[in-house]
Amino acid sequence: ALRRLSHYLLAHYQKGTRPVRDWRTTTNVAIDLMVYAILSVDEKNQVLTTYIWYRQHWTDEFLRWDPTRFDNLTQISLPVESIWVPDILINEFVDVGKSPHVPYVYVSHHGEVQNLKPIQVMTACSLDIYNFPFDVQNCSLTFTSWLHHIRDINLSLWRQPELVKFDRSVFMNQGEWELLYVLSRFQEFSVKSSDSYAEMKFYVVIRRRPLFYTVNLLLPSIFLMVMDIVGFYLPPNSGERVSFKITLLLGYSVFLIIVSDTLPATAVGTPLIGTYFVVCMALLVISLMETILIVRLVHKQDLQPHVPEWVKRLLLEQATVLLCIRDRKKFSRSRTQSSDISRQVDNNDSTAKLNHYGCEDPRECEMVGGARLAPAFAGQAEGSPLMHGVLREITTIRQFLEKREEFRDVAHEWLQVGYVLDVLLFRAYLAAVLAYSITLGTLWSVWRDA
């Protein structure tokens, strides 16, 4: 019965002609699509590779028979090369995929032909990677007849749009991408007022799973930034802070080199995470510059000048109150002591000029004068060169000690200024990092939950 029916249907069949008895009759082709897998998303070349199950359904008026004449056969499979098939292609098609060949179609006794086949589709898609790794891509698959206009071949949807939209029954969802839904829409297309063509568009909406990129890209960057913030707790007058921050900067540079191959690249733009990495690098550089400034400010130098009065008022008085520094009283007390010491040094210098013996007060001078009249020194002349030399050396030593104490006080003042300035810059840096992190976290949260 199968052989007789096949010979009956194909004996005088003309596969080169559209199968209608009246040429004014439109062949209606119902199509359906189910996404089986998302194979790859090439952001650089803007190509999406999917594996779909594609189904076509149309009526062939020359493939009808009476089942009672052929042992009640109501359905038969025929070679696809032996019958007419519509020339429906995908407009976004860019390359031939590795699709298996299905050699047969099903034909019912009413002339209804079903062509079911799996297809690996490589299509062009406008990929927006700005939200990477929380991006959602919307790629279209447009099915249309390449030659026949809408009066010859019209397209329709096999199933209801709601059933197509949320059908994940055959989707393999263990990869990087997950299928959200598939939208379908029918439209007519024409070029320069020519005949219209029927088009059936399927919008495949997919979302990237961000866990891998969050663990391998975001968390290491966050850890390095946290270590940079912790580095501010090193003493500002310690050289270890500079080397620590330089090490962090080098480590972040190596990290960027490693992840550069992971980030998607396109010719039209860069993802926001790339900007995030660049800004983090800039923050590390700013942190290093701030550390160099503070270390240069508090470094002990013999020729370091006194702290200007406006700096003292601005940083050691107003800034300490603004920043709520607990030991600001010690700062003011230290400044008072240093000013007293400076005045004392000036008075001692003037006294040393008037007193060639270099005595610190008149009583010491009387003691020195009385000592010259003592019996032990009775045999020496009043203007003995040895005594003058000893007193000159003592005066030099005292002046050196006073000068060194003055240098210490100046260095201590600059250390206080550096400490307050370091706290001020650290809090500004911390506020900038927190604001930047909260902004990006909010954006990514909105994109992920959208």
C-alpha positions in Angstrom: 0.0 0.0 0.0 2.9 2.4 0.8 4.6 1.7 -2.5 1.4 2.0 -4.5 0.5 5.3 -2.8 4.0 6.7 -3.3 3.9 5.8 -7.0 0.4 7.2 -7.3 1.4 10.6 -5.7 4.8 11.1 -7.5 4.2 9.5 -10.9 3.0 12.7 -12.5 4.1 15.2 -9.8 5.8 18.5 -11.0 7.9 19.7 -8.1 9.0 22.9 -9.9 5.5 24.4 -9.8 3.7 25.9 -6.8 1.1 23.2 -5.8 -2.2 24.9 -6.5 -4.9 24.2 -9.1 -5.7 27.9 -9.4 -2.7 30.2 -9.7 -4.6 32.9 -7.9 -4.7 30.7 -4.8 -2.2 31.8 -2.1 -0.2 29.1 -0.5 -0.3 29.6 3.3 2.8 28.3 5.2 2.5 28.0 8.9 5.8 28.0 10.7 6.9 27.3 14.3 10.2 27.6 16.2 11.6 26.1 19.4 15.0 27.1 20.8 17.0 24.1 21.7 20.3 25.7 22.8 22.4 28.9 22.7 25.7 27.7 21.3 27.7 30.9 21.2 27.5 34.7 21.3 30.3 36.4 19.5 30.3 40.0 20.6 33.2 41.1 18.5 31.7 39.9 15.2 28.1 40.5 16.3 27.0 36.9 15.5 24.6 34.7 17.5 24.7 30.9 17.0 21.6 29.0 18.1 20.2 25.5 17.6 16.5 25.5 16.8 13.8 23.0 16.0 12.0 24.5 13.0 8.7 23.3 11.6 6.8 24.2 8.4 3.2 23.3 7.5 1.5 24.0 4.2 -1.2 22.4 1.9 -0.2 20.7 -1.4 -3.3 20.3 -3.6 -1.6 17.6 -5.7 -0.8 15.3 -2.8 -4.3 14.1 -1.9 -5.8 10.6 -2.0 -8.7 8.5 -0.8 -7.5 6.4 2.2 -10.0 3.6 1.3 -8.1 2.9 -1.9 -4.8 2.4 -0.1 -5.5 0.2 2.9 -6.8 3.2 5.0 -3.4 5.0 4.9 -3.9 8.6 6.1 -0.2 9.6 6.3 3.0 8.9 4.4 6.6 10.1 4.4 8.0 11.3 1.1 11.5 12.4 0.0 11.9 16.1 0.4 13.7 16.3 -2.9 10.7 14.9 -4.7 8.1 17.5 -3.8 7.7 21.3 -3.8 8.9 23.1 -0.7 8.7 26.8 0.0 11.8 28.9 -0.4 11.7 30.3 3.2 15.0 31.6 4.5 16.3 33.6 7.5 17.2 37.2 6.6 19.9 37.4 9.3 21.6 34.2 8.1 25.4 34.8 7.8 27.0 31.4 7.7 26.2 27.7 7.1 25.8 25.8 10.3 26.4 22.1 11.0 22.7 21.2 10.6 21.7 17.5 10.1 19.9 16.7 6.9 16.3 15.3 7.3 15.5 13.6 3.9 11.7 13.2 4.4 8.5 15.1 5.0 5.1 13.9 6.3 2.1 14.2 4.0 -1.5 13.5 5.1 -4.4 12.4 2.8 -5.8 16.0 2.8 -2.6 17.3 1.2 -1.1 18.8 4.4 2.7 18.7 4.4 4.8 18.9 7.6 8.5 19.6 7.3 10.2 19.3 10.6 14.0 19.7 10.9 16.7 20.9 13.3 18.8 23.8 12.2 22.0 25.3 13.5 21.6 29.0 12.8 24.4 31.6 12.6 22.7 35.0 12.4 23.8 38.6 12.7 22.6 40.3 15.8 23.1 43.7 17.2 24.6 42.9 20.6 24.6 45.5 23.3 27.4 44.7 25.8 27.2 47.9 27.9 25.6 46.1 30.8 28.0 43.2 30.8 27.9 40.8 32.7 24.3 41.6 33.5 23.3 42.1 29.8 20.1 40.9 28.1 20.3 40.4 24.4 17.4 40.5 21.9 18.1 38.8 18.6 15.6 38.4 15.8 15.1 35.6 13.3 13.2 36.7 10.3 11.6 34.0 8.2 10.5 35.1 4.7 10.2 33.8 1.2 13.1 35.1 -0.8 11.3 35.1 -4.1 7.6 34.8 -3.8 5.6 37.8 -2.7 2.7 37.7 -0.4 0.1 36.9 -3.1 1.9 33.6 -3.8 3.2 32.6 -0.3 1.8 34.0 2.9 3.2 33.2 6.4 1.4 32.5 9.6 2.2 31.1 13.1 1.6 27.5 13.7 0.8 27.8 17.4 -0.5 30.6 19.6 2.0 33.4 20.4 1.6 32.8 24.1 2.6 29.1 23.7 5.6 30.1 21.6 6.7 32.8 24.1 7.3 30.7 27.2 8.0 27.4 25.6 11.3 26.1 27.2 10.4 22.4 26.9 13.4 21.5 24.8 15.8 24.2 25.8 19.1 23.1 27.3 19.7 25.7 30.0 23.0 24.7 31.5 25.3 27.1 29.6 26.3 30.7 30.0 23.0 32.0 28.6 19.4 31.4 29.7 16.4 31.8 27.5 13.8 34.3 28.8 11.2 34.2 26.1 10.6 34.1 22.3 8.3 36.8 20.9 6.7 36.4 17.5 5.3 39.0 15.1 4.0 39.0 11.5 4.6 41.9 9.2 4.7 42.8 5.5 7.9 44.0 3.9 8.5 45.9 0.6 11.4 47.5 -1.1 10.9 50.8 -3.1 7.2 50.4 -3.7 7.6 46.9 -5.1 5.5 43.9 -4.2 5.1 43.1 -0.5 6.6 40.0 1.1 5.3 38.3 4.2 7.7 38.1 7.1 7.5 36.2 10.4 9.9 37.6 13.1 10.9 35.6 16.1 12.7 37.7 18.8 14.9 35.4 20.9 15.5 37.2 24.3 18.4 35.7 26.3 20.2 36.7 29.5 23.8 36.1 30.6 24.4 34.3 33.8 26.7 36.7 35.7 28.0 34.4 38.5 31.2 33.4 36.7 32.2 37.0 35.9 31.2 38.3 39.3 33.5 35.8 41.0 36.4 36.2 38.6 36.2 39.9 37.7 34.3 42.0 40.2 35.4 40.3 43.5 39.2 40.5 42.9 38.8 44.1 41.9 36.8 44.9 45.1 39.3 43.1 47.3 42.2 45.2 45.8 40.3 48.4 46.4 39.5 47.4 50.0 43.2 46.7 50.6 44.0 50.1 49.2 41.6 51.7 51.6 43.1 49.7 54.5 46.5 50.9 53.4 45.6 54.4 54.7 45.9 53.1 58.2 49.6 52.8 57.9 51.5 55.7 59.6 51.8 58.7 57.2 55.4 59.2 58.1 56.2 55.6 57.2 57.7 54.7 53.9 55.9 51.4 53.9 52.7 53.0 52.7 54.2 54.1 49.4 55.7 50.7 48.6 52.4 49.0 49.7 50.3 51.2 47.3 52.8 50.8 44.5 52.5 47.0 44.9 48.7 47.3 44.8 49.0 49.3 41.6 51.2 46.8 40.0 48.9 44.0 41.1 45.9 45.7 39.6 47.8 46.2 36.3 48.5 42.5 36.1 44.9 41.8 37.0 43.7 44.0 34.1 46.1 42.2 31.7 44.7 38.8 32.8 41.0 39.8 32.4 41.4 41.7 29.2 40.8 38.5 27.2 37.6 37.8 29.2 35.9 41.2 28.5 33.8 41.3 25.4 35.1 43.8 22.7 33.2 45.5 20.0 34.0 48.3 17.6 31.0 50.4 18.7 31.6 50.6 22.5 33.0 49.2 25.6 31.1 47.6 28.6 30.5 49.5 31.7 32.7 47.1 33.6 35.7 48.2 31.5 35.0 51.8 32.6 34.8 50.5 36.2 38.2 48.9 35.9 39.7 52.1 34.4 38.2 54.3 37.2 39.5 51.9 39.8 43.0 52.2 38.3 42.6 55.9 38.4 41.6 55.8 42.1 44.6 53.7 42.9 46.8 56.3 41.1 45.2 59.1 43.1 45.7 57.2 46.3 49.4 56.8 45.5 49.7 60.5 44.7 48.0 61.4 48.0 50.4 59.1 49.8 53.5 60.6 48.1 52.2 64.1 49.0 51.7 63.2 52.7 55.1 61.5 52.9 56.8 64.5 51.3 55.0 66.8 53.7 56.0 64.9 56.9 59.5 63.9 55.9 62.1 65.3 58.3 64.4 67.8 56.6 66.9 70.1 58.2 65.9 73.0 56.0 62.1 72.6 56.5 60.4 75.9 57.1 57.8 76.7 59.8 54.2 75.8 59.2 52.4 78.9 57.9 49.8 80.4 60.2 46.9 80.1 57.7 47.7 76.3 57.4 47.6 76.0 61.2 44.3 77.8 61.4 42.8 75.9 58.5 44.0 72.4 59.3 45.0 72.2 63.0 42.0 74.2 64.2 39.0 74.2 61.8 39.7 70.8 60.1 40.1 69.0 63.4 36.7 70.2 64.5 35.2 69.3 61.1 36.7 65.9 61.0 35.9 65.2 64.7 39.5 64.3 65.5 39.7 63.3 69.1 43.2 64.5 70.0 42.8 68.0 68.5 43.6 69.4 72.0 47.0 67.8 71.9 47.6 69.5 68.5 46.8 73.0 70.0 48.9 72.2 73.1 51.8 71.1 71.0 51.6 74.2 68.9 51.7 76.4 72.1 54.7 74.5 73.4 56.5 74.8 70.0 55.8 78.6 69.9 57.1 78.9 73.5 60.2 77.0 72.6 60.8 79.1 69.6 60.5 82.3 71.7 62.8 80.8 74.2 65.3 79.9 71.5 65.2 83.5 70.2 65.8 84.8 73.8 68.6 82.4 74.3 70.2 83.5 71.1 70.1 87.1 72.1 71.5 86.3 75.5 74.3 84.3 73.9 75.2 87.3 71.8 75.4 89.6 74.9 77.2 87.1 77.1 80.4 85.9 75.6 80.5 83.1 78.1 77.3 81.6 76.8 75.6 81.4 80.2 71.9 80.7 80.3 71.2 83.1 83.2 73.2 85.8 85.2 73.6 83.5 88.3 75.5 81.0 86.3 77.7 83.8 85.1 78.4 84.9 88.7 79.2 81.3 89.5 81.6 81.1 86.6 83.1 84.5 87.7 83.4 83.3 91.3 85.0 80.1 90.1 87.7 82.1 88.5 88.6 83.5 91.9 88.7 80.1 93.5 92.1 78.9 94.8 92.2 76.2 92.1 92.3 78.8 89.4 94.2 81.5 91.3 97.3 80.8 89.4 95.6 81.3 86.0 95.1 84.6 84.3 91.6 85.9 84.0 91.6 85.9 80.3 93.1 82.3 79.9 92.8 81.0 76.3 91.9 77.5 77.6 88.9 78.8 79.6 87.7 80.8 76.6 88.0 77.8 74.4 86.0 75.6 76.8 83.2 78.1 77.1 83.1 78.6 73.4 82.7 74.8 72.8 79.9 74.6 75.5 78.1 77.5 73.8 78.3 75.8 70.4 77.0 72.5 71.9 74.1 74.3 73.5 73.2 76.2 70.4 73.3 73.0 68.4 71.0 71.2 70.8 68.6 74.1 70.7 68.6 74.2 67.0 68.0 70.5 66.8 65.1 70.8 69.2 63.7 73.6 67.0 64.0 71.3 63.9 62.2 68.6 65.8 59.4 71.0 66.7 59.0 72.1 63.1 59.0 68.5 61.9 56.4 67.7 64.6 54.2 70.5 63.4 54.4 69.3 59.8 53.7 65.8 61.0 50.5 67.1 62.7 49.5 68.9 59.5 50.2 65.8 57.5 48.1 63.7 59.8 45.1 66.0 59.6 45.5 66.3 55.8 45.8 62.5 55.5 42.6 62.0 57.4 40.9 64.6 55.3 42.0 63.1 52.0 41.3 59.6 53.2 37.7 60.4 54.0 37.2 62.2 50.7 38.7 59.2 48.9 36.5 56.8 50.9 33.4 58.9 50.1 34.3 58.8 46.4 34.9 55.1 46.4 31.6 54.4 48.3 29.6 56.7 46.0 31.1 55.0 42.9 30.5 51.5 44.2 26.9 52.3 45.3 26.1 53.8 41.9 27.4 50.8 40.0 25.9 48.3 42.4 22.5 50.0 42.0 22.7 50.0 38.2 23.7 46.4 38.0 21.0 45.4 40.4 18.4 47.2 38.3 19.7 45.6 35.1 19.8 42.1 36.7 16.2 42.3 38.0 14.8 44.0 34.9 
